[in-house]
Amino acid sequence: MNLFQLASKNIFHKKILSLLTILSVAIGTALIVFILLAEDGIESGAAKGYGPYELVIGAEGSGTQLALNTFYHIGAPTGNILHEAYEELLESDSVEEAYPITKGDNYNGFQIVGTPSGYLSTRYPDAVLQEGALYQDSGEVVLGANVAKEQGLNIGDEFVGSHGVVAGAHHDDHHDDHHQEFIYEVVGILPQLHTPDDKAIFTTLDYAWLVHQDEGHEDEGGHDDKEITAIVVKPKGLIELQSLKQQFDEMTGAQAVYSSKAIADVLNIVDVGAKVIKFITVASILISAISIMLSLSASAAERKKDIGLLRLIGKSRFYVLGEMIVEGQLLTIIGVVFGLLLGHVGSYILSDFIFAYAGIQISPWTPIFSEIYIIIGAFLIGTLSSILPALRSYKVQPLELFKS
């Protein structure tokens, strides 16, 4: 019987202890896989989350909050600015493309975004609608792919939005008195873009003015007194970007934020959290290594007479040492393979929830190059964890065991 056969037999002999050891290794491995997939999703999402819009202009407040709400549809806007700020922006020679945005309502937690349809054409020049056409008239909407899927909406369906950028948002009675019931009709569905826009509903800029028309200005003759939530800008170049930021930072009640910097600030915060999670993962790996040591130590203590018999029939100490190490390696490899599968399956199960909650798009079935290092690292940890129990078996004196 070779070492592999003997090690396999011993693993099946102590099923419960072996299963617990394998599960310990698998959970640690699955955590690592999930963290790697989440980090990859965060990095790729951050890189393409704002597209060509290098500048976002909005009300004074947190620049990070402004960027997250505008591009990732997370949280509430910092406030509103007058539409005339957009009119002023269009007069600048520094702008290649710019689009105003209005927010304020949602449908079952999915934010309704009012903006000219050119926002989508500029943001996704190569994308083709999954179904239907872009909106043209007030009340027409184009759904992000996740919205259509989760809400079961199709072309021609109608729905009524709710006030607030999140479902169940608090709003006072005064606002209820002025909030108009506004019916939206689905005219288009976006393809899967793998950006936060997958969970947004797009419609004409004026939707918020129509829904809330009695709350403020009633000037129907123009947009000057109307308010918008933000302006996204595609500048002509780096110098023009800096010039535009300086110009709008000087505007009372407004701010201009570099999209890349705001998202980088978010990534720095996320990175701190990731380090904490990695620390917990390292602790899980150490627990896995200890589990392997305890499992093999218990096995060695239980099988002292078996080891003695092996020695008496001529098996060398190195054979006994090797069998114990191979057993630890097998336990580790089985646990790692199961953990890799568990990590990907778990990421798949949680992907929709994570995307809905944080706008992070996880690709659960994407192969990770780091998995090679996970396997190699786990194999080494399994080997090292096996050495101490193996040495105990190595020192067994067969004749001493059979003395009565």
ZAMARGU-4260 file (C-alpha; in steps of 0.2 Angstrom, whole numbers, plus 5000, padded with zeros to 4 digits):
<rodrens>
0) 5000/5000/5000 | 5008/5017/4995 | 5008/5032/5005 | 4993/5040/4996 | 4982/5025/4998
5) 4986/5023/5017 | 4983/5042/5020 | 4966/5041/5011 | 4961/5026/5021 | 4966/5035/5037
10) 4956/5051/5032 | 4940/5040/5029 | 4943/5031/5045 | 4941/5046/5055 | 4927/5055/5045
15) 4920/5068/5057 | 4937/5074/5062 | 4943/5075/5044 | 4927/5083/5039 | 4929/5097/5052
20) 4947/5100/5047 | 4942/5101/5028 | 4928/5113/5033 | 4940/5124/5043 | 4952/5125/5028
25) 4937/5128/5015 | 4930/5142/5025 | 4946/5151/5026 | 4949/5149/5007 | 4931/5154/5003
30) 4934/5171/5013 | 4950/5174/5003 | 4941/5171/4986 | 4927/5182/4991 | 4938/5196/4996
35) 4948/5195/4980 | 4933/5195/4969 | 4925/5210/4979 | 4942/5220/4977 | 4942/5216/4959
40) 4924/5222/4957 | 4927/5238/4967 | 4943/5242/4957 | 4935/5239/4940 | 4919/5247/4945
45) 4928/5263/4952 | 4938/5264/4935 | 4923/5264/4924 | 4910/5271/4936 | 4910/5288/4930
50) 4915/5285/4912 | 4921/5301/4903 | 4914/5313/4915 | 4929/5319/4924 | 4920/5333/4933
55) 4904/5333/4943 | 4896/5350/4949 | 4883/5351/4963 | 4878/5359/4979 | 4890/5362/4992
60) 4894/5348/5004 | 4903/5332/5004 | 4912/5330/4987 | 4912/5311/4990 | 4894/5311/4993
65) 4890/5321/4977 | 4900/5308/4967 | 4893/5293/4975 | 4875/5299/4972 | 4878/5305/4955
70) 4888/5290/4947 | 4884/5276/4959 | 4866/5281/4964 | 4871/5278/4982 | 4864/5289/4996
75) 4856/5306/4995 | 4861/5321/4984 | 4870/5336/4993 | 4856/5347/4988 | 4852/5357/4972
80) 4859/5371/4961 | 4850/5382/4949 | 4848/5377/4931 | 4857/5393/4926 | 4873/5385/4932
85) 4871/5373/4917 | 4867/5387/4905 | 4883/5396/4911 | 4893/5380/4909 | 4887/5378/4891
90) 4895/5395/4887 | 4912/5389/4891 | 4924/5383/4878 | 4932/5371/4890 | 4917/5359/4889
95) 4916/5345/4876 | 4900/5337/4883 | 4889/5342/4899 | 4873/5335/4905 | 4862/5341/4920
100) 4854/5328/4931 | 4839/5329/4942 | 4835/5317/4956 | 4822/5315/4970 | 4811/5300/4967
105) 4813/5281/4967 | 4804/5266/4962 | 4805/5252/4974 | 4823/5258/4980 | 4829/5261/4962
110) 4834/5279/4959 | 4825/5289/4945 | 4838/5299/4936 | 4832/5314/4925 | 4844/5319/4912
115) 4845/5321/4893 | 4847/5305/4883 | 4863/5311/4877 | 4870/5306/4894 | 4868/5288/4890
120) 4875/5290/4872 | 4890/5299/4878 | 4893/5287/4893 | 4890/5271/4882 | 4894/5275/4864
125) 4895/5257/4859 | 4880/5251/4869 | 4864/5246/4860 | 4848/5245/4869 | 4842/5228/4874
130) 4824/5232/4870 | 4815/5248/4864 | 4821/5265/4861 | 4828/5280/4871 | 4815/5291/4880
135) 4809/5307/4871 | 4794/5313/4880 | 4790/5317/4898 | 4785/5301/4908 | 4795/5289/4896
140) 4809/5279/4905 | 4824/5268/4900 | 4827/5255/4913 | 4844/5248/4919 | 4846/5230/4916
145) 4845/5225/4934 | 4829/5236/4937 | 4820/5227/4923 | 4826/5210/4929 | 4822/5212/4947
150) 4805/5222/4945 | 4799/5211/4930 | 4796/5226/4920 | 4794/5226/4901 | 4792/5238/4886
155) 4775/5247/4888 | 4773/5243/4907 | 4768/5258/4918 | 4773/5262/4936 | 4772/5276/4949
160) 4787/5283/4958 | 4789/5287/4976 | 4797/5302/4984 | 4815/5301/4990 | 4830/5293/4982
165) 4828/5277/4992 | 4813/5266/4996 | 4804/5271/5012 | 4814/5288/5014 | 4806/5300/5026
170) 4797/5314/5019 | 4786/5327/5028 | 4767/5330/5026 | 4770/5347/5017 | 4780/5338/5003
175) 4766/5325/5002 | 4753/5339/4999 | 4763/5345/4983 | 4770/5328/4977 | 4761/5324/4961
180) 4756/5306/4956 | 4767/5304/4940 | 4765/5289/4929 | 4780/5282/4920 | 4780/5271/4905
185) 4794/5260/4900 | 4800/5263/4882 | 4818/5255/4883 | 4829/5243/4893 | 4848/5245/4893
190) 4859/5230/4891 | 4870/5224/4905 | 4883/5237/4907 | 4892/5231/4923 | 4891/5248/4930
195) 4880/5256/4944 | 4868/5262/4929 | 4862/5245/4929 | 4852/5249/4944 | 4845/5266/4939
200) 4830/5272/4930 | 4833/5286/4917 | 4820/5298/4911 | 4819/5316/4904 | 4827/5330/4914
205) 4810/5339/4918 | 4802/5324/4927 | 4807/5331/4944 | 4800/5348/4940 | 4783/5341/4934
210) 4782/5329/4950 | 4786/5343/4962 | 4780/5358/4952 | 4770/5366/4966 | 4784/5366/4978
215) 4794/5380/4972 | 4795/5391/4956 | 4781/5390/4944 | 4790/5399/4930 | 4785/5388/4914
220) 4793/5400/4902 | 4810/5394/4905 | 4823/5384/4915 | 4832/5398/4924 | 4823/5396/4941
225) 4822/5377/4940 | 4834/5367/4951 | 4845/5352/4946 | 4854/5340/4957 | 4871/5339/4948
230) 4880/5342/4931 | 4892/5329/4924 | 4905/5336/4913 | 4917/5329/4900 | 4930/5342/4898
235) 4941/5345/4882 | 4957/5342/4891 | 4966/5342/4908 | 4969/5361/4908 | 4951/5364/4904
240) 4946/5352/4918 | 4956/5363/4931 | 4949/5379/4924 | 4931/5373/4926 | 4934/5367/4943
245) 4941/5383/4949 | 4927/5393/4940 | 4913/5383/4949 | 4921/5382/4965 | 4920/5401/4966
250) 4901/5400/4963 | 4891/5403/4979 | 4882/5387/4985 | 4890/5376/4972 | 4906/5365/4971
255) 4915/5356/4957 | 4923/5339/4961 | 4936/5329/4952 | 4927/5312/4949 | 4943/5302/4950
260) 4948/5310/4967 | 4931/5307/4975 | 4931/5289/4970 | 4949/5287/4975 | 4944/5294/4993
265) 4931/5281/4994 | 4943/5267/4989 | 4955/5272/5003 | 4941/5270/5015 | 4936/5253/5008
270) 4954/5248/5008 | 4955/5251/5027 | 4940/5240/5029 | 4948/5227/5017 | 4963/5226/5028
275) 4952/5222/5044 | 4944/5208/5034 | 4961/5202/5028 | 4967/5201/5046 | 4951/5191/5050
280) 4955/5180/5035 | 4973/5177/5041 | 4966/5172/5058 | 4955/5160/5049 | 4970/5152/5040
285) 4979/5150/5057 | 4964/5142/5064 | 4964/5130/5049 | 4983/5126/5051 | 4979/5122/5070
290) 4965/5111/5065 | 4976/5101/5054 | 4989/5099/5068 | 4976/5094/5080 | 4968/5082/5068
295) 4984/5074/5064 | 4990/5074/5082 | 4974/5065/5087 | 4976/5053/5073 | 4994/5049/5078
300) 4989/5046/5096 | 4975/5035/5091 | 4985/5025/5079 | 5001/5022/5089 | 4999/5003/5088
305) 4995/5004/5069 | 5011/5014/5067 | 5020/5001/5078 | 5014/4987/5067 | 5020/4996/5051
310) 5037/4998/5059 | 5038/4979/5064 | 5034/4973/5046 | 5048/4983/5040 | 5042/5000/5036
315) 5055/5014/5039 | 5052/5029/5050 | 5053/5040/5035 | 5038/5030/5028 | 5028/5034/5044
320) 5034/5052/5043 | 5029/5053/5025 | 5012/5045/5027 | 5007/5058/5040 | 5013/5073/5030
325) 5003/5066/5014 | 4988/5065/5025 | 4989/5083/5030 | 4992/5088/5012 | 4977/5078/5007
330) 4966/5086/5020 | 4972/5104/5015 | 4970/5101/4996 | 4952/5094/4998 | 4948/5109/5009
335) 4956/5121/4997 | 4947/5114/4982 | 4930/5114/4991 | 4934/5132/4998 | 4938/5139/4980
340) 4921/5132/4974 | 4912/5138/4990 | 4920/5156/4987 | 4914/5157/4969 | 4896/5150/4973
345) 4894/5161/4988 | 4900/5176/4978 | 4887/5172/4965 | 4873/5170/4978 | 4878/5187/4986
350) 4882/5196/4970 | 4864/5204/4967 | 4863/5209/4986 | 4880/5217/4986 | 4876/5226/4969
355) 4859/5232/4975 | 4867/5238/4992 | 4884/5245/4987 | 4884/5246/4968 | 4899/5234/4968
360) 4898/5222/4953 | 4906/5205/4957 | 4910/5193/4943 | 4909/5177/4953 | 4914/5165/4939
365) 4929/5176/4934 | 4945/5165/4936 | 4957/5174/4948 | 4976/5172/4945 | 4979/5173/4964
370) 4970/5156/4966 | 4986/5148/4960 | 4995/5156/4975 | 4981/5151/4986 | 4983/5133/4982
375) 5002/5134/4983 | 5001/5143/5000 | 4988/5131/5007 | 4999/5116/5002 | 5014/5123/5011
380) 5003/5127/5026 | 4996/5110/5026 | 5014/5103/5025 | 5021/5113/5039 | 5006/5109/5050
385) 5009/5091/5047 | 5027/5091/5052 | 5025/5091/5071 | 5012/5077/5072 | 5022/5067/5059
390) 5038/5069/5070 | 5029/5062/5085 | 5024/5047/5074 | 5042/5046/5068 | 5048/5044/5086
395) 5037/5029/5090 | 5046/5014/5097 | 5036/4999/5091 | 5042/4986/5103 | 5038/4998/5118
400) 5020/4998/5112 | 5017/4979/5113 | 5025/4976/5130 | 5012/4971/5142
</rodrens>
